[in-house]
Amino acid sequence: MQCWGATSAGELGNGSTTGPDTCVNGPCSTTPVAVTRLSTGATAVSAGGYFACALLSGGPGECWGNNGDGTFGNGTTSNSPTPVAASGLTGMTAISASYDFTCGLLTGGTVECWGANTYGQLGNGTTTSSSTPAAVTGLTGVTSIGAGLDFACALLSGGTVQCWGSNGYLQLGNVPGAALGTCSAEVCGGIGCTTERVSCSTTPVALSGLSGVTAISVGYYSACALLSGGTVECWGYNNVGELGNGTNSSSSTPVAVSGLSGATAISVGESSACALLSGGTVECWGWNAFGQLGNGTMTNSSIAVPVTGLTGATAISVGYYAACALLSGGTVQCWGSNVEGELGIGTTNGPDNCSDAGSTPCSTTPVMVQ
């Protein structure tokens, strides 16, 4: 396994927090470096906020980087620049890392989560954080999971979806009749700290109006589902068109991504999302200030637009400011911001300059990872 980008907290997993390169916010690597001890045996990877986790063949999940919220699940809050195993977990089949918590899917179809729990995102009926795995209450028959910012969702074997955690932006979906509670958190800024009260659910609630789901992906304040017919529906926050339905209106009810068909995989990032199509092309929608839609512009789009010049894609992943695609030949291409070397091209320069001021190095079209 190899990683690239920022590493001030050891999030590249190569045993170091000091380089080899220097980026805007500190040490980084602008080209891929090997994760210590994970040269073989890893079957999946998920990158969260300043940390990452890998699923190992026949073993538990292992995480590295920032562990301030207990996101490693090893009973501590100590950072580590090398992978450490979650406590007491075996038989995991999937892992999803978020900003400050992590969830794992177990072989029996149950889910356990660990880390921060201010908004009930661990799904165990409490708002108490946990640095060791805690079982999500009443959840069985799960086939896929996704952890977002302060909320998470699970795909069940019957093609339905359940979510839990914060509902401040309608991201738990359309839950008529569900008795959602209220969670409180201290929010601090330039004028001091205030107590924020947000609609939430500390246990899973069913998302109605959605069936035949084959895959899910969860972002910061929105989520999307891939349906069996190759269409995609999204719900939650929609300030910059991240629901893809041609509007900027948020929705608790899943809405179809306009004009999108033949999708085989989806990935939702901070405020943008992408779909892999059956022919190996990719289309994206939502926020585009850093070129993360990959269409050669910095203009947001509330409908899906093709990523320029990308063919032969077999998998996709969308992050905060950038996105990447795995190609059929085993190479990787990325697009979006490069301020922390996240494009993996050996430099923190362009080829383009993005953001409103045009001062952030980026690529508005795909470039090859070295």
Phi, psi and omega in degrees: 000140179227148180225161177210160182118207184290150181214029181297333178252012181082023186288354173274347173072016183260017176086007185225153172239022190230039174121199024280348183248172176238124180249184185304317185258014177132200183296148182199177169227123182274359173227158183297141174233150184286136173283129183303132177070358183244035178292334176220162173093347178279136182247345179200157179218149176217127181258131180249211179273101179066019172205167179215159180225151177231146173262128182257149179294118177076009183223187180280176172283148176233141183231161180207160181107224182278128183234025186299334180256011182078027186289348177281334183075021183256014176085005179231175172237026181270132177295159176209129177276004175230156185297139173230147186275144172292145185284132169068017180247124173226162177072030176282140178247348177202153178219142180223119180259135179246199181296314184220018174207168184221147175232146177233138175265129182261163186300331181278002179089013174260170183229140172233142181230159180206156181118211181293151185214027184304324184250020180076021185288352174276346173070020184255018176085006180230176170240027179265124180294158182215128177270006172233156184300137177234137183290134173289128189295128169067017185257119179222164177069028182278139178244344181201151180225157174212130178252127179249204177275104177071012173207165180212160178223155178228138173267127180264162186299336179276003178088015177254171186230140171233143182228161178206162181109212183292142174236025183297339179236026177070018187284352173279353175086190184279104184237064182299133179084348180287138182272081178288146179259197178229130177250149181242143178214147175275122180245124184246142179211201185293340182251017179110196184246143176228162177264123181259130177248124188231139172302136184202171170220125182274359173225160184298140173235143183286138176269113185275162178080013182223122179215167181069028181281136178247343178200153176227156172215137187242132179252209181289301183234010180217167179212159180225153178233135173269127181263161186299335180275002178092008175263169182229137175235142184230160179209161179111214184290146186214036186297327182237025176085020184289350174274344172072019184255017177085006179230175171243026181263126178294157184209130172278344177265131178303133179238147183285138172290122189298130171071010183261128177213162179072021179286141178240346178202155180222155173211130181249132178254213183297302178219024176221164181213157179222152176234135172273128181261161187299334180274003179090009174263170183228139173235142184229162179206159177109219186291139184218023183298336181244021178076019186285357172273345173070020185254019176083007180231177172239026183262127176301154177221126179270006171230160183291135177234145182290141171286128188295126170070014183261120178225161178070022179286142179238346178201155181221155173210129182248132180249213183284304182243359186214167178218157180222154177229136172272131181259162186299334179277001179092003176269170181230138173237142181230161178209157182116207183294148176230021185295334177247020179074019187288351176275345176068032185255012175086008180204162173257013176277181183317223022286347181245174172235128187240186183080171184301325181272354181065032187243006181254121178298136184199177167225122181275000174224161184297139174233152186280131173290132183291000000 
